[in-house]
Amino acid sequence: MTTTNWSPSISKAGGPLYLAIADALATDIASGRLTDGFRLPPQRTLADQLGIDFTTVSRAYAEARKRGLVEGRVGQGTYVTARRPASAGSAVTGIIDMSMNLPPRFDDPDLAAAMWDGIAQLQSSHGLDLLMRYQEAGGTSRDRAAGAAWLAPRLGEIDTGRLLVAPGAQGALLALLGALAAPGETICAEALTYPGLLAVAQHLRIHVAGIAMDAQGLIPEAFEEACRKHAPKILYCTPTLHNPTTATLSLARRERIVSIARQHNVLIVEDDAYGALPAKPVAALAALAPDITYHVAGLAKCVAPALRVAYVVVPQGRTVAHLAGAVRATAGMASPLTSAVATHWVENGIAHSVLAAIRTEAKQRQAIVSKILPAKLVQADPEGFHVWLKLPGHWNRSDFAARLRSAGIGVVTSDAFAATEPAPEAVRLGLGAAPSHASLAASLEVVAALLAQQSAMSSMVV
Ligand SMILES: Cc1ncc(COP(=O)(O)O)c(C=O)c1O
């Protein structure tokens, strides 16, 4: 075991000194400065070094023990026990997996520490009950109120009776489609859509009719034609920062889509996974047509994927009872523990700080993309964190993805998103998994170099 001559940075701190030391410890663990197994200086040594009372250091170490940051070993000292998550990429090569659409990793140790502190604080506010109980399928009233507060900038004030806490957007979609559509029925979705929606539809034996898109997203006239042809009950769509094409529907298109949906008695399932990212969002479909829209707002892309929490708002005049029943049947409920974490983060402003950090990081990463990849091939939005890369004529998507894979870079070809054949020659790059700007740039350089090559010249066939 290693002993550190660690010294906490507490100069800026206000409040009790022992808490400042425990906070500094949390920050240094979150930043990787202190890692698992490091032995902290003996309490008396640290007290002498800082010129403070021994009991203050003693209280600080006790506080850190309470937060699960350190453990005392009899006769051996105090050791760091908190593990920093493994990096998503290879530190050696700088090559990363761009196949997952993760929110970009932000480099803010204080914010990371605040997120973990928020989790630790649930122990004192909720006690063992939070770990040892089930709860209502739709979430506690406090969790639902936090959801309503989180959504207020986009949906205005909503009655929490219309809001349900679901086990992630994926869990919400399974419950929703199961409750709203019967096997054999047809729903509409953008021609390229979120693969998780296609998986749910396949699982439930529901057909998906793909609606043509252009660079601005779903084409209203194509939706109208699909309504006449298939008489669907549901339109599923992602109007903001669409996955995979990054398109955001204009207000005019949204209004037109709402009016077509009303005319043909179609319910809308608005997947707003990326809806919190734009600083000036276009009005949500659920704000334009609250009477016919189910709004699914997952926290995965704008706060943290591991929470597995999504807020679902049902149309005005309906209750969450039917959807809560479907959640109960499919997943039981959202995790009480992570729902409470989300609530705490929303109530204490941590969720908004994380969102701000993701927004800043997304912009910086998109700026790197525009420096490295040819603009004419890139469809992207500065506020999103994925890129839709349209391949030049000399490449087909499967060869291109295979060549990148052999260079250690994962991307997703259009096939994964295609509700309707044929899929275009394009791939999606997720910018979030790269642990640093340098590793993102290194990976994009590989992509750019490959784009410039002729595919026949890039592989040897004998
Ligand atoms: C449009 C869309 N909806 C939902 C999800 C998944 O959300 P969750 O992780 O909450 O299930 C994703 C993830 O990529 C997505 O792009």
The ligand as a Gaussian input file, in Angstrom:
#p B3LYP/6-31G(d) Opt

LIG

0 1
 C      -33.860000       9.118000     -28.685000
 C      -33.427000       8.297000     -27.518000
 N      -34.336000       7.869000     -26.633000
 C      -33.987000       7.145000     -25.560000
 C      -32.683000       6.776000     -25.340000
 C      -32.314000       5.926000     -24.143000
 O      -32.644000       6.532000     -22.957000
 P      -32.490000       5.748000     -21.563000
 O      -31.027000       5.530000     -21.374000
 O      -33.117000       6.640000     -20.576000
 O      -33.214000       4.436000     -21.717000
 C      -31.709000       7.173000     -26.240000
 C      -30.322000       6.731000     -26.047000
 O      -29.496000       6.749000     -26.911000
 C      -32.082000       7.958000     -27.339000
 O      -31.186000       8.386000     -28.224000

